Amino acid sequence: MLWGCFSAKGPGRLIRVKARMNGAMYREILSDNLLPSARALKMKRGWVFQHDNDPKHTARATKEWLCKKHFKVLEWPSQSPDLNPIENLWRELKVCVAQRQPQNITALEEICMEEWAKIPATKLYGYGIRGDILTWISDFLKNRRQRVFVNGKPSGWCPVLSGIPQGSVLGPALFVLYINDLPDNVSSRVQMFADDTKVFKEIKCKEVAEKLQSDLREIQRWSECWQLKFNAAK
């Protein structure tokens, strides 16, 4: 088992957990790794800690420990582990590690650490966006909430953890940057316009058909990693 953390500025520490994790072990891991990660990433005061509603996270002793340490914790909807942003990072790590085919536990741990260190802060950072501009865009996208009205009655507020505000000036540009690396993952020709994507090859033999099918599977993995579903029926 692995424990890791990350922020908009990049990945924090990654450690191997050699025993079944319980509440006491989880608090020890946070104590030894969370604050050092925040300092290494040069996080400013006021940052918010997020974890899901795993029993170890919501245990009374853990809540008291977090309060004692003055951690500000993001409220999280119940029964929603798939919304946890780090699940995307685990998926990215698994893909990278699988490509290197570790042969034993020792090699697996070493490769995990190496690939974790290669993870970029964000796609924006990868495009060369740095400093105050990156911070400004990050602030534009975070701390959003939404609710719905049915028959004039509102639901409770829920955090918006992905997507961009519709109708905003930045929205189209950020969306294009978000999907811009999709063609890099396939050998087939790709045509993209706004939110429409076409992937195609001229099929002349079985081998070419198999390559196209392989590209479609790769695009499916990309969509799962970045939580951007395709509408195949469209």
Helices and strands as residue ranges (DSSP letters): E 2-7, E 10-16, H 23-40, E 48-49, H 55-58, H 60-68, E 72-73, G 81-83, H 86-100, H 105-118, H 123-126, H 131-141, E 144-146, E 149-150, E 153-154, E 158-160, H 170-179, G 182-185, E 189-193, E 196-200, H 206-225
